[in-house]
Amino acid sequence: MQADITTLKETFKSEIELASSSANLEDLKVKYLGRKGPVQDLMKALKDVSKEERPVLGKLINDLKVEITDRISKKYQTIIVEEENGRIQKESLDITLPGRRRFPGRKHIITQSIDKIIDILIGMGFSVQYGPDIDTDYYNYEALNFPEDHPARDMQDTFYITEDVLLRSHTSNVQTRVMEANEPPIRIIAPGKTYRNEAITARSHVFFHQIEALYIDRGVTFGDLLSTLDEFLSKVFDHEVKTRYRPSYFPFVEPGMEVDVNCLACEGKGCVICKHTGWLEVAGAGMVHPEVLKNGNIDPEEFTGFAWGLGVERLAMLKHGVNDIRLFTENNMRFLEQFPAI
């Protein structure tokens, strides 16, 4: 057995001299010291030698095991340094090349528009209230005086989750909640996402952002609504704009109206954008319907109010001359980079 130990040691020395990579060294370690390796075989063979020889041979085997481990470890340290140096040389960088330009981030144009509208209305005395995106039919329709047979309540226009739970189709669902929790005077705005089951085209989408405004107090008049809208729209477009109000029907206001502004592209002369009318629709508005006030536990004999709702995407399209609402959600950087932070 002593001769076997000597032969194994010499064989290992010759093989380790030929090892040229960390992978070779790992193979050698497994080959000699593994459970099926020759060193382990020598340890098993000790049981067959005499008791007198066993301590001497056992020491020789342990010394061989220690020597193999040490030599592999020392050579590994040398080889790993050489391998790392070679890898560094292959991965070296040419520091004379220009660096990659880093572009500063900015808010999305819709977020910028919402922030600006909120700042304007807070400055005009409104507070901000938020409501749930998922709501009941009661707060989204019934409390707002929508008849049961109103087309908007059909599956074709509303995303229903259950028979009575839906994705809100407007931020007007905040109105009744605020009236139930607060006594007049109430002067709030409700920004947020809304969802409608519509075909996606250049002018409509299945979701968009809306801002609702609501003011309830004693003696609120239609004149208050008109003057507030005129002031607000002039601040949004950064200059005084001409407005036009057309009678229209909305279940939650009476009387109701559509709000138009003078076309920003042609200044009222008529063009393709305004369909040669000189006007662009921006919002729906009106005096809060008495039934809506009753549903919010407010006496319509004592209090009156006005409300309006506008689509943020529509406003951004008009202000910046964007002709396709889908551009706001396509994440095209060439499009978004046109709108610097404001």
N, C-alpha and C positions, 0 to 999 in steps of 0.2 A: 504493500500500500504506500509505503514511503516513496518508492520509485514512481508510483502513479501521481503522487502529489507533486514531485519534482517535474515530471513530464508536463503536467497540467499547467504548472507555473511558467515553464518555458514557452509553451504553446500560447498562453495568454499574452506574454511579453511580445511575442512576434506579431500577434494580431492587433494589439493596441498600437503598435508602431505604425501600422497601416491605416488606422482609423483617421479619417480626414474631416468628419462632420459630427455634429451633436447627435444626429440620427444614428451614425455608426456606433457611437459610444453607448447609446441607449440599447442598441441591439446586443452589444457585447455584455452589458450589464444583465440583460435578460438571459442571454445564452449561458453565462457562467454562474450567476447567482440566483436564477429563477428556480421555481419549485421542481422543475424537471432538468435542471442543470447539473453539471459534473460535481460541483462542490456539494450540492445537496445529496448526490449519490454517495460521495465519500462519507458524509455524516451518517447515512443509513448503514453503510458497510461497517461502521465501528462496532456494531453489536456482534459481529462475527470474529473479532480479534480477541486475543487473550486479555485478561484483566491487567496484566503487567504492561502491555503495549498500548492499551487504550488511552491513558492520560497523555502519553507522548504524541501519539498520532492525532489525538483530539486537538492538542495545542498547535500542531503543524497545520491542520485543516483550518483552524480559526485564524492563524497567522496569514494563511493564503487568502482567506476571505477578506481580512482587513486590508491586505496588500492590493487585491483586485479593486476593492471599493475606493481606496485612496488614490490609486493611479488613474482610475476612471474620473474621479472628482477633479484631480489636478489638471488632467488634459482637457476636461470639459470647460474649465475656466479659461484656458488658453484659446480653445476653439470658438467658444461663444463670443469672445472679444473680436476675433478675426471675422466671424460671420456678421456681427453687428457693424463692423467697419465697412465690410463689403456692401451691406445693405444701405448704409448711409451714403456711400459713394454713388450707388445706383439711384437713390432718392434725393440727391442733392438738388437744391433750388438755385435758379439763376436770379440772384437778388437785383440784377440790373433791369429785369423786366418790370414794367409798370404794374402796380397793384390793382386789384379789382375795386372798382368804385362802389362805395356803399351809399345806397339811396335812403334818405330819411323816411320813416313811415308817416302816415297821416290818416286822419279819420276819413271814412267813406263819405262820399258827397251827400248821401241820404242822412247819415248821422250828423254831418255838419248842418244840413238844412233843418233837421229837427232841433238841434241845439240852438240855432239862431231863432227859430220860431218861438221856442220856449223862453229864451231870454227876452224877446220882445214882449210876449204876453205877461211874463212875470213883472216886467217894467210897467205894464198897464194895469197891474193890480190883481192878476189872476194867480192862483196857486195851482200846483201840479198834483193830479190824482191818477193813480194807476188801477186798472182792473184786470181780471183774469182773461187769458186768451181762450180758455175753455170755460164755457158758461152754460146756463140753463136757457131754455126757450123763453122763460118768463122775463128775465132781465134783458135778453137780446131783442125780443119781439113784443111779448104780451104787455109788459109794463110800459112800453113805448107806443101803445095804441095801434099796433099792427093788427088788422083783422085776421081771423083764422084762415081766410081764403086769399090772403095777400100773396102775390107771386113770389116775393122774396123768401117766403117760408117754405117753398117747395124744395125738394131735393136737388132740383136743377140749379139752384142759386146758393144753397147753404150746405156746408159740410157737417152732416149729422154724425155724431159718435154713437148715441143711442136715440131713442124716440124723443127724449126731452133734453139731451145734452149735445152741444154743438161747438164748433169753432166760431167765435164771434165774427159777425159780418160787418161790424162797425164798432168804434170805441164808444158809441152812445150807450153801450151796456153799463157804463160807469154812472150815468145820470141818476137812475133810480137808487142805486146803492148810496150815492152821496146824499141824495135828498132824504133817504131813510135815516141816515146817521147824523145829519146836521140840520139845524134850523137856519132859515134865511137871515141875513144875506149870504148867498152862495155865489162865489165867483171862481170857477175852476176851469182847467183845461185837462184833457185826457189824451195823452199821446200813446201810440202803440201799434202793433201789427194787427191787421184784419185779414180775413180769409173769405173768398167767394169762389164758388164753383163756376168759373167762367173759362171760355176758350182763351188760351194765351196768344195774344197778338201784339202788334206794335203799340197798342194803346190800352191793353188790359192784361191783367195777370191774376193768378190764383191767390196771391197774397200781396199786400202793399201796406204802407204806413199811413195812418190817419191821425189827425189831431182834432179833437172835439172841444168846443168852448161852450160853457154854460154860465149864465148869469141870472140869478133869481133874487128879487127884492121887491119892496113896495114901490110902486110907481115906475117900473121899468117899461119903457115905451119902444115902439118901432123905430122912432128917431134915434134912440140910444143904440139900437142894433146897427143902423146905417152909419152913424158917425164912428162907432167903434170899428166896424169893418173897414171904412175908408182910411182911418188912421193906421190900422194894423197892416193893410195891404201896401200902403205907401212905405212903411218901415221894412216890410219883407223885400220889396223890389228896389229899395234904396233910393227911391225918388217918388214924387207925387204921381199917382196913376189915376186915370179916369175909370170910373166904375159904372156898371149898368146892372140893374136889378130886374129880373123877370119873374112874374108869378109862376109858382110851381107847387106840386103836391108832395108832401112828406107826411106820413101818419102822425109823427110826434111833434109837429109844429102847425100852427094855424094863426095867421096866414104863413105860407111857405114861399120861398123864392130861390132862384138860381142866381149866383153872383158871377158877373163877368168883369174882366178888366180889358182896357184898351190893348190891342195886340202889340206886343213888345217888338216884334220883327218889323212890322210895316207902319207902326204908330197910328193904326186905325185906318190906313188907306185901303187895306184889303190885300191879302196874299194867300198863298197855298196853305200856310200854317193855320191861319184863321178861317180858311175856306171862303175867303173874300168877303167876310162879314165885318172885319175890323175889330172883332171881339173874341176873347178867349174865356171859357168857363173855368172857374177856379174853386167854387165851393157851393154848398147848399146851406140854406139858413132859414130862420123864421122865429116866430114867437112860440114859446113852449106851450103845447096843447094843454088845455085845462085837465083833461083826463090823465095826462102824464104827471101833472102836479098832484092830482089826487092819489095816484098810485105811489107817489113818494111821500104821502102823508102831509102835503102842503095845501093849504086852502087857496084855491084859485080866485076866490072872491076878495082875498086880502093881498095876494102876491101875484106878480107876473114875472116873466123872464124871457130871455132869448137864448138861442143856441145856434151854433153853426159847426159844420164839419168840412174839412178839406183834406185832400189826398196829398201827401208830401211829395210823392213821385211826380204827380201832375204839376205841382208848383215848381219843382226842380226842372222838369222838362221845359216849362214855359220860360223860366228865368234864364236857363243856360242853352236854350235852343236844341235840346235833345229830342230826336224824332222817334225813338223806340224805347219803350219802358223796359224791355228785356235787357238792355245794356247795363242797367243798374245791378243786375244779379248774375251776370256772366263772368265776373272777375277778370275782365280783359284789362290788363295793366295799361295798355296804350290809351284806353278810354278813361280810366280812373285817374291817370296822371295829368289829365287836362284840368283837374280841379284842385288848385293849391289850397292848403289849409287857410281857413278864414278865422 
